C-alpha cells in the first residue's frame, strides 16, 4: 500500500483543531487556563507504542467506531489527575475519580468530531472507562508491524498536563491515508518502505548505544525509536525545559538535514567521567569528550543510512551546544522552516542506569526524505547493513 506522506499534514491539522477544542472544553469544565503544547503524529513499531503511555498513573479509555475505528486514551500523572478533579465545577470537596470518565468523554468527542466532519461520516464513541494499564489499548501486533498514533499534549493550569492519544486501527487508517493522497503519486511511499527505513534507523540507534557502551563502560539501552510528523512550530516540544549539553551536525547528500546528540546537562559529567576519568570537571576536556562522542554517534547513525542506500551522506564538524534543549531544537526548526511547514523527526532515547540519558534527534528535509524512502529496498535486511 502506497500513501502520500504529505497528506499527514491534513490529518495533523484536524488533530490540532480537535486538541484546541478539547482544551477549551477542559477550561470550561475546570475554570483553569489550558492550552495545547504540541500535536504530532507518531509512526512507530507496534511493540514500542506502549512506551508512549507507560509512565502515566491515571488513564481513561474510549473506543470509537464508524468512519474511523480504534481507541482514544486520556492520560494523567497522579498530581495532574488530582488537580483536574479538584477543579471540576460541581464535583465537591471529595470528588469521585470516576468524574474523569466524563472528562474523557467530552475530550474524545471534541477530537473525533473533526475527523467525522472531514470524512463526512459518523464516528460513535463508547462509554469511557478508567483503566490501570494504558498499554493494553495499543493495537494488536497481529494487525500490523507499525501504526500511526496521534498525540496531543495539553497543559491544564500551572504545572499540570494531560495527554490525549488517538490510536486508530492500523488497517482502516492506512486506507484513509491512501485515499487522502490518491492524487499525489509522485510523493507517495509504500508503508513497507517507510517501515524498513524506521527499522534501519532503530538498528542505527542500537549501534550508537553499543558505541557509547564501548567508549564509557556504562551499560546502555535504547528506550524508544520512532518517527514523528510534527508542525515546525512544535518541534521544540520534543524535549522538556531542562538544560542539555551536546552537539549538532548538518548532513548533506541524497538527503539533507540536521542531527542533534544531546545529554541532560546534569548527567554530562557522568558521561565524561566514564570517558576521561579524573578530568570530567575540566570544562575544556568535557567539551572535547562530548564532541568526540557526538562525532562517533553521527558517523554510526548517518553512515548506516548511506550504506543501506549505496551512497554517501556527509556530516559537518560538531557544533557544541550548552543550552536549554528547547532552544537547541528551535534553532534547527528555524532553518527547516524556510522550506517546509512540517518536520519529520526521528526521536531516539538511549539510557543508562548510572544514570544518563542521550537524546538523538534527526531532522531530514521533507523532499529528500521522501525520495530516499522511495529508493529504499523494502525487503532490506537491516542487520546486514555495515555500520561504524
C-alpha positions in Angstrom: 0.0 0.0 0.0 1.3 3.4 -1.0 0.5 6.6 0.9 1.2 10.2 0.5 3.2 11.4 3.5 2.3 15.0 2.7 -1.4 14.1 3.4 -0.4 13.6 7.0 -0.4 17.4 7.2 -4.2 17.4 6.7 -4.7 14.9 9.5 -2.3 16.8 11.8 -4.4 19.9 11.3 -7.5 18.0 12.1 -5.9 16.7 15.3 -4.6 20.2 16.2 -8.1 21.7 15.8 -9.6 18.8 17.8 -7.0 19.4 20.6 -7.8 23.1 20.8 -11.5 22.3 21.0 -10.8 19.8 23.7 -8.6 22.2 25.6 -11.4 24.8 25.5 -13.8 22.2 26.8 -11.4 21.3 29.6 -11.1 25.0 30.5 -14.8 25.3 30.7 -15.0 22.2 33.0 -12.3 23.3 35.4 -12.0 27.1 35.1 -8.3 26.6 34.7 -6.3 28.1 31.8 -5.5 25.5 29.3 -3.6 25.4 26.0 -2.3 22.8 23.5 1.5 22.5 23.7 2.1 20.0 20.9 0.1 17.9 18.5 2.1 15.3 16.4 1.7 12.1 14.5 3.9 9.2 15.6 4.7 6.3 13.2 6.2 3.6 15.4 6.6 -0.1 15.7 3.6 -1.6 17.4 5.8 -3.1 20.1 7.2 0.3 21.1 4.0 2.3 21.2 3.4 1.3 24.8 6.5 3.4 25.8 4.5 6.5 24.9 1.9 5.9 27.6 3.6 3.7 30.2 4.7 6.5 32.6 1.2 7.8 33.4 -0.8 6.8 36.5 -4.4 7.6 35.5 -5.9 6.8 32.2 -9.4 6.9 30.6 -10.0 4.7 27.5 -12.7 5.3 24.9 -13.4 3.1 21.9 -14.8 4.6 18.7 -16.1 3.2 15.5 -17.7 4.2 12.2 -15.8 6.3 9.7 -12.7 5.7 11.9 -12.1 2.8 14.3 -9.8 2.5 17.2 -9.1 3.7 20.8 -8.6 7.0 22.4 -6.6 7.4 25.6 -6.6 10.4 28.0 -3.7 10.0 30.4 -2.6 12.0 33.5 0.1 11.7 36.1 -1.2 11.4 39.6 -0.9 15.1 40.6 -2.5 16.4 37.4 -5.4 14.0 37.7 -6.0 15.2 41.3 -5.8 18.8 40.1 -8.4 18.4 37.4 -10.7 16.5 39.8 -10.4 19.3 42.4 -11.2 22.0 39.8 -14.2 20.3 38.2 -17.3 22.5 38.6 -19.8 20.9 40.9 -17.5 18.0 41.8 -17.5 18.9 45.5 -14.7 18.7 48.1 -14.1 15.0 47.7 -14.7 14.3 44.0 -15.2 10.8 42.7 -12.3 9.7 40.4 -15.0 8.5 38.0 -15.6 12.1 37.1 -12.5 11.8 34.9 -14.5 9.4 32.7 -16.8 12.3 31.8 -13.8 14.5 31.1 -12.5 11.7 28.8 -15.9 11.5 27.1 -16.0 15.3 26.4 -12.4 15.4 25.1 -12.8 12.4 22.9 -16.0 13.9 21.4 -14.1 17.1 20.7 -11.3 15.2 18.9 -13.4 12.8 16.8 -16.0 15.3 15.7 -13.3 16.9 13.5 -12.5 13.6 11.9 -16.1 12.8 11.3 -16.6 16.2 9.5 -13.5 15.6 7.4 -14.7 12.1 6.4 -18.3 13.1 6.1 -19.2 10.1 8.2 -20.4 9.3 11.6 -18.0 8.3 14.4 -19.6 6.8 17.5 -17.8 6.6 20.8 -18.3 4.1 23.6 -18.8 4.7 27.3 -15.4 5.8 28.8 -13.7 3.6 31.3 -10.9 4.1 33.8 -8.1 1.7 33.2 -5.0 0.7 35.1 -2.8 -0.2 32.2 -3.0 2.1 29.1 -0.7 -0.2 27.2 -3.5 -2.7 26.9 -5.2 -0.4 24.4 -2.2 -0.5 22.0 -3.2 -2.1 18.7 -2.6 -5.8 18.3 0.7 -6.6 16.7 -1.1 -9.1 14.5 -2.8 -6.3 12.7 0.4 -4.6 11.5 4.0 -4.2 12.4 3.7 -0.4 12.6 1.0 2.0 13.3 0.2 5.7 13.4 -0.6 7.4 16.7 -1.9 10.9 17.2 -0.6 12.6 20.3 -1.7 16.0 21.8 -0.2 17.4 25.0 -2.5 19.8 26.8 -1.4 22.0 29.8 -4.0 22.4 32.4 -3.3 25.2 34.9 0.3 25.9 36.0 2.5 22.8 36.1 -0.2 20.2 35.2 -0.9 18.4 31.9 -2.8 15.6 30.3 -2.0 13.8 27.0 -4.5 12.6 24.5 -3.7 9.7 22.2 -5.8 8.6 19.2 -4.8 5.1 18.3 -6.7 4.3 15.0 -7.0 0.8 13.7 -3.8 0.5 11.6 -5.5 -1.0 8.5 -8.5 1.3 8.4 -6.3 4.4 8.9 -3.9 3.4 6.2 -6.8 3.0 3.8 -7.9 6.5 4.8 -4.4 7.9 4.3 -4.1 6.3 0.9 -7.5 7.7 -0.2 -6.5 11.2 1.1 -3.3 11.2 -1.1 -4.8 9.3 -4.1 -3.8 12.1 -6.5 -0.2 12.6 -5.2 1.6 9.6 -6.6 4.8 11.5 -7.0 5.3 11.9 -3.3 3.8 8.6 -2.2 5.8 5.9 -0.5 4.9 2.4 0.5 4.2 1.6 4.1 6.7 -1.2 3.9 9.4 1.2 2.6 8.7 3.6 5.5 8.7 0.7 8.0 12.1 -0.6 6.6 13.6 2.9 7.0 12.5 3.1 10.6 13.9 -0.3 11.3 17.1 0.8 9.7 17.1 3.9 12.0 16.4 1.7 15.0 19.3 -0.5 14.2 21.5 2.6 13.9 20.3 3.6 17.4 21.4 0.2 18.7 24.8 0.8 17.1 25.1 4.2 18.8 24.2 2.6 22.1 26.8 -0.1 21.6 29.4 2.6 20.7 28.5 4.6 23.8 28.8 1.5 26.0 32.2 0.6 24.5 33.5 4.1 25.0 32.2 4.7 28.5 31.8 1.2 30.0 28.3 2.1 31.0 25.5 -0.4 30.2 23.1 1.3 27.8 19.6 0.6 26.5 17.6 2.1 23.6 14.4 3.2 25.2 12.4 4.2 22.2 12.8 4.9 18.5 10.0 6.4 16.4 9.3 8.8 13.6 7.3 11.9 14.5 5.5 14.1 12.0 5.1 17.5 13.7 4.5 21.1 12.7 7.7 23.1 12.6 6.4 25.4 15.3 6.1 22.4 17.7 9.5 20.8 17.1 10.9 22.2 20.4 8.2 20.3 22.4 10.1 17.1 21.8 12.3 17.9 24.9 11.5 19.3 28.3 12.7 22.7 29.6 15.9 21.2 31.0 19.4 22.3 30.0 21.3 20.0 27.6 24.9 19.6 26.5 25.7 18.1 23.2 26.5 18.6 19.5 24.5 19.5 16.4 25.5 18.4 12.9 24.3 19.3 9.5 24.3 16.4 7.0 24.0 16.5 3.2 24.0 14.3 0.1 21.0 12.4 -1.2 19.2 13.7 1.9 20.0 16.9 3.7 19.1 17.7 7.3 20.3 18.0 10.9 21.3 15.7 13.7 21.3 16.7 17.4 23.1 14.5 20.0 22.1 15.8 23.5 22.8 14.8 27.1 21.0 16.2 30.0 23.4 18.7 31.5 23.2 17.3 35.0 24.4 13.9 33.6 27.1 15.2 31.3 29.7 14.7 34.0 28.7 11.0 34.2 29.5 10.5 30.6 32.8 12.4 30.5 34.0 10.9 33.8 33.5 7.5 32.3 35.3 8.5 29.1 38.2 10.5 30.8 38.3 9.5 34.5 39.6 12.3 36.8 39.2 15.1 34.3 35.4 15.5 34.0 35.4 18.7 36.0 37.6 20.5 33.4 35.2 22.3 31.0 37.5 22.1 28.0 38.0 18.4 28.5 34.3 17.9 29.0 33.5 19.7 25.8 36.1 17.7 23.9 34.7 14.5 25.2 31.1 15.4 24.3 32.3 16.5 20.8 34.1 13.2 20.3 31.1 11.2 21.4 28.9 13.3 19.0 31.3 12.6 16.1 31.2 8.8 16.6 27.4 8.9 17.2 26.8 10.9 14.0 29.0 8.5 12.0 27.3 5.4 13.3 23.9 6.8 12.7 24.2 8.6 9.4 26.6 6.1 7.7 24.1 3.3 8.3 21.6 5.3 6.2 24.2 5.9 3.5 25.4 2.3 3.4 21.8 1.0 3.0 21.3 3.4 0.1 24.6 2.7 -1.5 25.6 6.3 -1.4 27.4 8.9 0.7 25.9 11.3 3.3 28.4 13.7 4.7 28.1 15.5 8.0 29.7 18.7 9.3 32.1 19.1 12.2 30.3 19.1 15.5 28.7 22.4 16.7 28.9 22.2 20.5 25.8 23.4 22.4 25.1 24.0 26.1 21.6 25.4 26.3 18.0 24.7 27.0 17.0 21.7 24.9 14.1 23.5 23.5 16.3 26.4 22.4 18.6 24.0 20.5 15.7 22.4 18.7 14.1 25.8 18.0 17.3 26.9 16.2 17.1 23.7 14.0 13.4 24.2 13.4 14.0 27.8 12.2 16.3 26.5 9.5 14.0 23.7 8.4 11.0 26.1 8.4 12.4 28.1 5.5 11.3 25.4 3.1 8.7 23.2 4.9 5.7 23.5 7.2 6.1 20.1 8.9 9.1 18.2 10.1 10.0 14.5 10.1 11.7 13.9 13.3 13.5 10.6 14.3 13.4 10.6 18.1 15.7 8.2 19.9 16.3 7.9 23.7 19.3 6.0 25.0 19.5 5.5 28.7 22.0 4.1 31.3 21.5 3.3 34.9 24.4 5.3 36.1 22.4 7.5 35.1 22.4 9.4 31.9 20.0 9.9 29.0 21.2 10.6 25.5 18.6 12.1 23.1 19.2 11.8 19.4 17.0 13.9 17.0 17.4 13.5 13.2 15.6 16.0 11.0 15.8 15.1 7.3 14.4 17.6 4.9 11.0 16.6 3.7 11.6 16.3 -0.1 14.9 14.4 0.3 13.4 12.1 2.9 10.5 11.1 0.7 12.9 10.4 -2.2 15.2 8.3 -0.1 12.4 6.2 1.4 11.1 5.6 -2.1 14.5 4.4 -3.3 15.0 2.0 -0.3 14.7 -1.7 -0.9 11.6 -2.5 1.2 12.8 -6.1 1.8 16.2 -4.9 3.0 17.6 -7.0 5.9 18.8 -4.1 8.1 21.1 -6.5 10.1 23.4 -6.8 7.0 24.0 -3.0 6.8 27.6 -2.1 7.6 28.0 0.4 10.5 30.7 2.4 12.1 
